Amino acid sequence: MSHLPIPKTYKLYIGGAFPRSESGRVYEVTSAKGEFLANAAKASRKDARDAVVAARAAFAGWSGATAYNRGQVLYRIAELLEGRSAQFVEELRLTDGLTAAAAQRQVETAIDTWVWYAGWADKYVQVAGNGNAVSGPYFNISTPEPTGVVAVIAPQAQGLLGLVSVIAPVLVSGNTAVVVASETSPLSAITLSEVLATSDVPGGVVNVLTGSAAEIAPWLAGHADVNALDLAGAEALDWVDLQVTAADTLKRVLPPEPGIPAATLDRITFFTETKTVWHTKALI
């Protein structure tokens, strides 16, 4: 008797759990050749709001963890991703039409990107912060701190590497994230969600929405409890309008850039706020 294939219907990743879309909507994910692969949840405005609530609830614990601990957690994600590399390679082959060798290179680069950002977790403050020269018997120190909840529109191309390139720098300093995955290549985001769920990342630190970025992005841009917006994958959207919407709630916005964002210290510090403290010197 031949085996009947079981069509998969994937869910969202919100607050460390895998709920169905509030609307019950799904859409078909097809291969580069147009073949059916699976159904993915199509997130709604309510799902986006739930994801922001989960991200806000997780912020205090994640930002309050030591920098060393955050670095270890990010490194653990890289370890788990490497353990499932064969699955990521197969998904990239199907959705992006890559050769096995090209898919393998993308997975390896994504793993290296996680490790690179993990290494910065307990170091970026020393580079981005400083002691300021002041006149008087005071210490004056500036230090970067996480900005809060960051909404991210992931790049549409290179489903895995694009996703990692925008999530990892947000997490380094202690921010939490609501990520809208690639609409055409969401399988890598779904599998990465499973990696995050089985890693040491607390629930709610990363929330992954699949579906239409054009539908979800305006709600995230206008949400009063979202502190920053990364439009890396919003080139095809009216991203200027998203910036205008974000300005109403004083969000900092990182505009789109062509290709996959490079791993840089600037992507870490963009999602931080510089806090300056004064302290009197002891007079002997």
Secondary structure, DSSP 8 states (H G I E B T S, - for coil): --------B---BBTTB----TT--EEEEE-TTS-EEEEEE---HHHHHHHHHHHHHHHHHHHHS-HHHHHHHHHHHHHHHHHTHHHHHHHHHHHH---HHHHHHHHHHHHHHHHHHHHHTTTHHHHH-EE---SSSEEEEEEEEE-SEEEEE--SSSHHHHHHHHHHHHHHTT-EEEEE--SS--HHHHHHHHHHHTSS--TTSEEEE-S-HHHHHHHHHH-TT--EEE-TT-TTS-HHHHHHHHHTTT-EEE---SSS----HHHHHTTEEEEEEEEE----
